[in-house]
Amino acid sequence: MGNRGMEDLIPLVNRLQDAFSSIGQNAVLDLPQIAVVGGQSAGKSSVLENFVGKDFLPRGSGIVTRRPLVLQLMNCPTEYAEFLHCKGKKFTDFDEVRQEIEGETDRITGANKGISPVPINLRVYSPHVLNLTLVDLPGMTKVPVGDQPADIEAQIREMLMQFVTKENCLMLAVSPANSDLANSDALKIAKEVDPQGMRTIGVITKLDLMDEGTDAKDILENKLLPLRRGYVGVVNRSQKDIDGKKDINAAMAAEKKFFLSHPAYRHLAERMGTSYLQKVLNQQLTNHIRDTLPNLRAKLQSQLLSIEKEVEEYKNFRPDDPSRKTKALLQMVQQFSVDFDKRIEGSGDQIDTAELSGGARINRIFHERFPFELVKMEFNEKELRKEISYAIKNIHGIRTGLFTPDMAFETIVKRQIGKIKEPCTKCVDMVMSELVNTVRQCTKKVKTAVQLWAVLCVGVAALWVGVASLCVGVAALCVGVASLCVGVAALCGGRGRTGRCSTELRLRRHPHVAAYSFNCRL
């Protein structure tokens, strides 16, 4: 291993990891670690148990690992295990360790095979291990089992990405040799986040279960699907061996014998097996921590200075200070305003995939629902012509008019606008309902909703006034168009002398634009 300082690197990171986990801040710093990834039944659990030399991980069908397990191996003369959530309690019986993992998993995820990104921290002390820290992640799956959600595959993938996308995270990609390695889930995800293979360590399991006449020699020699850190082959216990309680030490002796006797792997025997893999991981993790420590220290110092500055601001904080209360209230109002704006503009951080909401729903009301309500209205053209004729004649009285009077058009336009009042009001109500719902969604982020309620009510009232003003604007536009028709009628007034004046006011839909206009035809 080298000097004592190098040996202390992994325990140092372990203490950092425990400190952040205990306060629920696992992802604050990108700590150097090794994440174990692979498909279901790839042999991840068997590899980890071989490191410890004990059966301590849950087993069964379907997804067994449903929460990340941070496994910290510490070289120590005595053998026992400790959980971060059970401080002070030492487990010497590793069957109890398995039961505690299962119980703690069910406590967070329930018994319906759900998953959770909240890790379980387990530290194992033993004279048979090297200092090493591994994060065992749930195996990738395709088909939901039992009460699992339909998107379980996407949930597991998202959890894996939270770990493997970090630059300081090495990946232990576990793939079974008795399946096509080109389709390996572990190598596929490793290739996606680490295309150069700089952070990936390949582990090939189940070499003893390959079809007769086939081998994984090219993979283990790093010729096929090469990785910068190479591959290590291991042979785990079979399910029959596990059920028969075969001793792990005997299994590792059988593993060594397999590599020494197999003609394809004999020349690689010194670089194969569980013991060699543990040494490689210990060395690579130590070197990785040494390389990333300067940047990690700089980030820690930067965050420490930031926190100290924030603490200094609150050093003389008084809860009853009116200026503090005013500042806090203004900050909450500002945050509410930003959230509301994002929901209306469509750039919010929480996107609803179940239904339209916010600005999208309002847009649909104006461009689909409102036009639909207008189209449903029935206009009697014959009756409209009669109304226009009566209006013109009544305004002229006993006189014979040379020009079409403005008052006639204003009267008819007002009557027509009155007819579309109901769909306009209905549209306003729907928009108002969606705005109120948007306000409710935004207030969920504001803890002090009682103090902000008056402000929110004022905001809603302002929104109502804005929508009402919009409808008034639409009506004014209609009047303006009608006035334009009057002007055109005046220019064409000569036709009135012959008694062939035919005036029409019609509501029609533009063929290319989802809007409505009044058309006057002379």
C-alpha positions in Angstrom: 0.0 0.0 0.0 2.8 2.4 0.7 3.1 4.9 3.6 0.7 5.3 6.4 -0.7 8.5 5.0 -1.8 6.7 1.8 -3.6 4.0 3.9 -5.6 6.7 5.7 -7.0 8.1 2.5 -10.0 5.7 2.2 -11.0 6.0 5.9 -10.8 9.8 5.6 -13.3 9.8 2.7 -15.4 7.3 4.7 -15.7 9.8 7.5 -16.6 12.5 5.1 -19.2 10.2 3.5 -20.7 9.4 6.9 -20.8 13.1 7.9 -22.7 14.1 4.8 -25.1 11.1 5.0 -25.9 11.8 8.6 -27.2 15.3 7.8 -28.9 14.2 4.5 -26.4 16.0 2.2 -25.0 13.1 0.2 -24.8 14.9 -3.1 -23.3 18.2 -1.8 -19.7 17.1 -2.7 -18.6 14.8 -5.4 -16.7 12.4 -3.2 -14.4 9.8 -4.9 -16.0 6.4 -4.7 -16.6 3.2 -6.6 -20.2 2.4 -7.8 -21.1 -1.2 -8.6 -23.5 -1.4 -11.6 -24.9 -4.3 -13.5 -28.1 -6.1 -14.5 -30.1 -8.3 -12.2 -28.4 -11.7 -11.4 -25.1 -10.4 -12.8 -23.4 -11.5 -9.6 -22.8 -8.2 -7.9 -23.9 -9.4 -4.5 -21.7 -12.5 -4.7 -18.6 -10.4 -5.6 -19.2 -8.1 -2.5 -19.8 -11.1 -0.2 -16.5 -12.7 -1.5 -14.7 -9.5 -0.4 -16.0 -9.8 3.1 -16.0 -13.6 3.3 -19.5 -13.7 4.7 -23.1 -14.1 3.5 -24.7 -10.8 4.6 -26.6 -9.4 1.6 -30.3 -10.0 0.9 -31.1 -12.6 -1.9 -34.1 -13.6 -3.8 -35.9 -13.1 -7.1 -36.6 -9.7 -8.7 -35.0 -6.6 -7.4 -33.3 -7.4 -4.2 -31.1 -4.3 -3.8 -33.7 -1.5 -3.6 -31.6 1.2 -2.0 -27.9 2.1 -2.6 -25.7 0.3 -0.1 -22.5 2.2 0.9 -20.3 -0.7 1.9 -17.1 0.5 3.8 -14.6 -2.3 4.4 -12.0 -1.6 7.1 -9.0 -3.8 7.9 -9.2 -4.5 11.6 -8.1 -7.4 14.0 -11.7 -8.1 15.1 -14.7 -8.9 12.9 -18.0 -7.0 13.2 -20.3 -4.7 11.3 -21.9 -1.3 12.1 -24.7 0.7 10.5 -24.7 4.5 10.4 -28.4 4.5 11.4 -27.6 2.2 14.4 -24.7 4.0 15.9 -23.0 2.1 18.8 -24.5 -1.2 17.9 -22.1 -3.9 16.8 -23.3 -6.8 14.6 -21.1 -10.0 15.0 -23.8 -12.2 13.4 -23.9 -11.4 9.7 -27.4 -13.0 9.4 -28.5 -10.1 11.6 -26.8 -7.8 9.2 -28.9 -9.1 6.3 -32.1 -8.8 8.4 -31.2 -5.2 9.3 -30.6 -4.3 5.6 -34.0 -5.8 4.7 -35.8 -4.1 7.5 -34.2 -0.7 6.8 -35.0 -1.0 3.1 -38.7 -1.8 3.8 -38.8 1.1 6.3 -38.2 3.6 3.5 -39.5 1.8 0.4 -42.3 -0.4 1.8 -42.7 -4.1 1.1 -43.9 -3.6 -2.5 -40.5 -3.9 -4.2 -40.2 -0.1 -4.6 -36.9 1.7 -4.7 -35.4 4.7 -3.0 -32.2 6.8 -3.6 -31.6 7.2 0.2 -28.5 5.1 0.9 -27.8 2.6 3.7 -24.3 3.0 5.2 -22.7 -0.2 6.4 -19.2 -0.5 7.7 -17.5 -3.9 8.0 -14.4 -4.4 10.1 -12.4 -7.6 9.4 -8.8 -8.9 9.3 -9.6 -10.5 5.9 -10.5 -7.3 4.0 -8.5 -4.3 2.6 -9.6 -0.8 3.1 -12.2 -0.3 0.4 -15.5 1.6 -0.2 -18.1 0.5 -2.7 -21.6 1.7 -3.5 -23.9 -1.3 -4.4 -26.7 0.0 -6.7 -29.9 -1.7 -7.7 -29.7 -4.0 -10.7 -31.1 -2.8 -13.9 -34.4 -4.4 -14.9 -36.9 -4.3 -17.7 -40.2 -5.7 -16.4 -42.0 -4.5 -13.3 -42.6 -7.1 -10.6 -45.6 -7.2 -8.2 -46.7 -3.7 -7.1 -43.7 -2.0 -8.7 -44.6 1.1 -10.8 -44.6 0.7 -14.6 -41.7 3.1 -15.0 -39.4 1.1 -12.6 -36.7 0.8 -15.3 -36.6 4.6 -15.7 -36.5 5.1 -12.0 -33.5 2.7 -11.6 -31.7 4.3 -14.5 -32.3 7.8 -13.0 -30.9 6.6 -9.7 -27.8 5.1 -11.4 -27.2 8.3 -13.3 -27.1 10.3 -10.0 -24.0 8.3 -9.1 -22.2 7.4 -12.3 -22.4 10.8 -14.0 -20.1 12.3 -11.4 -16.6 12.7 -12.5 -15.1 11.5 -9.2 -17.1 8.2 -9.3 -15.3 5.1 -10.6 -17.6 2.4 -12.0 -17.3 -1.3 -11.3 -19.2 -2.7 -14.3 -20.3 -6.3 -13.5 -21.3 -8.4 -16.5 -22.0 -12.2 -16.7 -19.9 -14.1 -19.2 -22.7 -16.5 -20.2 -24.6 -13.7 -22.0 -23.7 -11.6 -24.9 -21.3 -9.0 -23.5 -22.0 -6.6 -26.4 -25.5 -6.2 -24.8 -24.3 -5.9 -21.2 -26.4 -3.4 -19.2 -23.4 -2.4 -17.2 -21.0 -1.9 -20.1 -23.8 0.0 -22.0 -24.4 2.5 -19.3 -20.6 2.8 -18.7 -20.1 3.6 -22.4 -22.7 6.2 -22.2 -21.3 8.2 -19.3 -17.6 7.3 -19.8 -17.1 6.9 -23.6 -13.3 6.8 -23.2 -13.4 4.1 -20.6 -11.3 6.2 -18.2 -13.4 5.6 -15.1 -14.7 2.0 -15.7 -13.3 -1.2 -14.2 -14.8 -4.3 -15.9 -15.7 -7.4 -13.9 -16.6 -10.6 -15.8 -18.6 -13.2 -13.7 -19.9 -16.7 -14.4 -16.9 -17.7 -16.5 -17.5 -21.3 -15.4 -21.0 -21.2 -16.9 -20.1 -20.4 -20.5 -21.0 -22.8 -23.2 -18.4 -25.5 -23.9 -15.9 -24.4 -26.5 -16.3 -20.7 -25.8 -14.4 -18.4 -23.5 -13.9 -14.7 -22.6 -10.2 -14.5 -23.3 -10.4 -11.5 -25.7 -12.5 -9.6 -23.2 -10.2 -10.3 -20.2 -7.1 -9.4 -22.3 -8.8 -6.1 -23.0 -8.8 -6.6 -26.8 -12.6 -6.6 -27.2 -14.5 -3.6 -25.7 -11.3 -2.2 -24.2 -11.3 -0.2 -21.0 -8.5 2.0 -19.6 -8.5 0.2 -16.3 -9.0 -3.3 -17.8 -11.1 -6.3 -16.8 -10.9 -8.8 -14.0 -12.6 -12.2 -14.2 -14.1 -13.9 -11.1 -16.0 -17.2 -10.4 -18.7 -16.9 -7.8 -20.6 -19.6 -6.0 -23.5 -21.1 -7.9 -27.1 -20.9 -6.5 -26.7 -24.6 -5.6 -23.5 -23.7 -3.6 -25.3 -20.8 -1.8 -28.3 -23.0 -0.9 -25.9 -25.7 0.3 -24.1 -23.1 2.5 -20.8 -23.7 0.8 -18.0 -21.8 2.6 -16.8 -18.7 0.8 -13.1 -19.6 1.5 -13.6 -22.9 -0.2 -15.3 -21.2 -3.1 -12.4 -18.9 -3.5 -10.0 -21.8 -3.5 -12.1 -23.5 -6.2 -12.0 -20.2 -8.1 -8.2 -20.1 -8.0 -8.1 -23.7 -9.2 -10.4 -22.9 -12.1 -8.2 -20.2 -13.5 -5.0 -22.2 -13.1 -6.5 -25.3 -14.8 -8.4 -23.6 -17.6 -6.3 -23.5 -20.9 -7.8 -20.1 -22.0 -7.2 -18.3 -18.7 -4.0 -20.1 -17.3 -1.7 -17.3 -18.5 -4.0 -14.7 -16.8 -4.4 -16.6 -13.5 -2.3 -14.2 -11.5 -4.5 -11.3 -12.6 -7.8 -13.0 -12.1 -10.0 -13.9 -9.0 -11.7 -12.1 -6.1 -8.5 -11.5 -4.1 -6.8 -9.8 -7.0 -9.9 -7.7 -7.7 -10.0 -6.5 -4.2 -6.3 -5.5 -4.3 -6.9 -3.7 -7.6 -9.9 -1.8 -6.3 -8.0 -0.8 -3.1 -5.1 0.5 -5.1 -7.2 2.3 -7.8 -9.5 3.9 -5.2 -6.5 5.1 -3.2 -4.8 6.6 -6.2 -8.1 8.1 -7.3 -8.6 9.7 -3.9 -5.1 11.0 -4.0 -5.6 12.6 -7.5 -8.9 14.2 -6.6 -8.1 15.3 -3.1 -6.7 18.8 -4.1 -9.9 19.8 -6.0 -12.0 18.3 -3.2 -10.1 20.3 -0.6 -10.6 23.5 -2.7 -14.4 22.9 -2.9 -14.6 22.2 0.8 -12.8 25.5 1.6 -15.0 27.4 -0.8 -18.2 26.1 0.7 -16.8 26.7 4.2 -16.1 30.3 3.4 -19.6 30.7 2.0 -21.2 29.1 5.0 -19.1 31.3 7.4 -20.2 34.4 5.5 -23.8 33.4 5.8 -23.4 32.6 9.5 -21.9 36.0 10.0 -24.9 37.7 8.5 -27.2 35.9 11.0 -24.9 36.5 14.0 -26.9 39.4 15.2 -30.2 38.2 13.9 -33.3 39.1 15.9 -36.6 37.4 15.0 -38.6 40.5 16.1 -36.7 42.9 13.9 -39.3 44.5 11.6 -36.8 45.0 8.8 -36.0 41.3 8.8 -39.7 40.5 8.6 -40.2 42.9 5.7 -37.2 41.5 3.9 -38.4 37.9 4.4 -41.9 38.8 3.2 -40.5 40.6 0.1 -38.3 37.6 -0.7 -41.3 35.2 -0.5 -43.4 37.5 -2.7 -40.6 37.8 -5.2 -40.2 34.0 -5.2 -43.9 33.6 -5.7 -43.9 36.0 -8.6 -41.0 34.1 -10.3 -42.8 30.8 -9.8 -46.0 32.1 -11.2 -44.3 33.7 -14.2 -42.5 30.4 -15.0 -45.8 28.4 -14.9 -47.5 30.9 -17.2 -44.5 31.2 -19.6 -43.9 27.5 -19.6 -40.3 27.5 -18.3 -41.0 26.0 -14.8 -38.8 23.4 -13.2 -41.7 21.1 -12.5 -43.4 20.0 -15.7 -46.8 18.3 -15.6 -46.9 15.3 -17.9 -50.5 14.3 -17.0 -52.5 17.3 -18.3 -52.2 20.8 -19.6 -51.8 23.5 -16.9 -50.8 27.1 -16.5 -50.0 29.0 -19.6 -50.6 26.0 -21.9 -54.1 25.6 -20.6 -54.9 29.3 -21.0 -53.5 29.2 -24.5 -55.8 26.3 -25.3 -58.8 28.2 -23.9 -58.2 31.2 -26.1 -57.3 29.4 -29.3 -59.5 26.3 -29.1 -62.3 26.6 -26.6 -63.3 30.2 -27.2 -63.5 29.9 -31.0 -65.5 26.7 -30.5 -68.0 28.5 -28.3 -68.4 31.2 -31.0 -68.8 28.7 -33.8 -71.7 27.1 -31.8 -73.7 30.3 -31.9 -76.3 30.6 -34.5 -76.8 33.7 -36.6 -80.0 34.3 -38.6 -78.8 36.1 -41.7 -82.3 36.9 -42.9 -83.2 38.4 -39.5 -79.9 40.4 -39.4 -80.7 41.9 -42.8 -84.1 42.9 -41.5 -82.7 44.5 -38.4 -80.2 46.5 -40.4 -82.9 47.7 -42.8 -85.3 48.7 -40.0 -82.5 50.5 -38.1 -81.5 52.6 -41.2 -85.2 53.5 -42.0 -86.0 54.4 -38.4 -83.1 56.7 -38.2 -84.0 58.5 -41.5 -87.6 58.8 -40.5 -89.7 60.7 -43.2 -86.5 61.7 -44.9 -84.8 59.9 -47.8 -81.2 59.3 -46.8 -78.3 59.8 -49.2 -75.8 58.1 -46.8 -75.9 55.2 -44.5 -76.1 56.6 -40.9 -73.3 55.8 -38.4 -75.9 55.3 -35.7 -77.4 52.4 -37.5 -74.2 50.5 -37.5 -73.4 51.3 -33.9 -76.7 50.0 -32.9 -76.4 46.8 -34.8 -72.8 46.2 -33.6 -73.7 46.7 -30.0 -76.6 44.1 -30.3 -74.2 41.6 -31.9 -71.5 42.1 -29.3 -74.2 41.6 -26.7 -74.9 38.2 -28.2 -71.2 37.0 -27.7 -71.2 38.2 -24.1 -72.0 34.8 -22.8 -69.1 32.9 -24.5 -66.7 35.7 -23.6 -67.8 35.5 -19.9 -67.4 31.7 -20.0 -63.9 32.1 -21.4 -63.0 34.6 -18.7 -64.3 32.2 -16.0 -62.2 29.3 -17.3 -59.1 31.5 -17.5 -59.7 32.8 -14.0 -60.1 29.2 -12.7 -56.8 28.2 -14.2 -55.1 31.3 -12.8 -56.4 30.6 -9.3 -55.2 27.0 -9.6 -51.8 28.2 -10.7 -51.7 30.5 -7.7 -52.5 27.5 -5.5 -49.6 25.5 -7.0 -47.2 28.3 -6.5 -48.2 28.8 -2.9 -47.2 25.2 -2.1 -43.6 26.4 -2.2 -44.3 29.2 0.3 -44.3 27.9 3.9 -45.8 31.1 5.3 -49.0 31.0 3.2 -51.0 32.9 5.9 -48.9 36.1 5.7 -48.9 36.0 1.9 -52.7 35.4 1.5 -53.6 39.1 1.3 -50.9 39.7 -1.3 -52.0 36.7 -3.3 -55.7 37.9 -3.2 -54.6 41.3 -4.5 -52.6 39.5 -7.3 -55.6 37.4 -8.3 -57.8 40.5 -8.4 -55.3 42.2 -10.6 -55.3 39.2 -12.9 -59.1 39.3 -13.0 -58.9 43.0 -14.0 -56.3 42.1 -16.7 -58.5 39.4 -18.2 -61.5 41.7 -18.1 -59.5 44.4 -19.8 -58.5 41.9 -22.5 -62.2 41.1 -23.2 -63.0 44.9 -23.3 -60.2 45.2 -25.8 -61.7 42.5 -28.0 -65.0 44.3 -27.9 -63.4 47.6 -28.8 -61.7 46.0 -31.7 -65.0 44.8 -33.0 -66.5 48.3 -32.7 -63.4 49.7 -34.5 -64.0 47.2 -37.4 -67.6 48.2 -37.5 -66.7 51.9 -37.8 -64.4 51.0 -40.6 -67.4 49.4 -42.3 -69.3 52.7 -41.9 -66.5 54.5 -43.6 -66.5 52.2 -46.5 -70.3 52.5 -46.7 -69.9 56.3 -46.8 -67.5 56.0 -49.7 -70.0 53.9 -51.5 -73.0 56.0 -50.6 -73.9 56.7 -54.2 -75.5 53.4 -54.4 -78.1 54.5 -51.9 -79.8 56.8 -54.3 -80.9 53.9 -56.5 -82.5 52.1 -53.5 -80.1 49.2 -54.1 -78.2 49.6 -50.9 -77.7 46.2 -49.2 -75.8 46.2 -46.0 -74.7 43.2 -44.0 -72.9 42.6 -40.8 -71.5 39.0 -40.4 -69.4 37.2 -37.9 -67.0 34.8 -39.7 -63.9 32.9 -39.0 -60.7 33.6 -40.9 -59.6 30.5 -42.9 -55.9 30.6 -41.7 -56.0 32.5 -38.4 -57.8 31.3 -35.2 -59.4 34.8 -34.7 -62.7 36.4 -35.5 -63.6 39.6 -37.3 -66.7 41.6 -38.4 -67.2 41.9 -42.1 -69.3 44.6 -43.8 -70.4 44.0 -47.3 -72.1 46.7 -49.4 
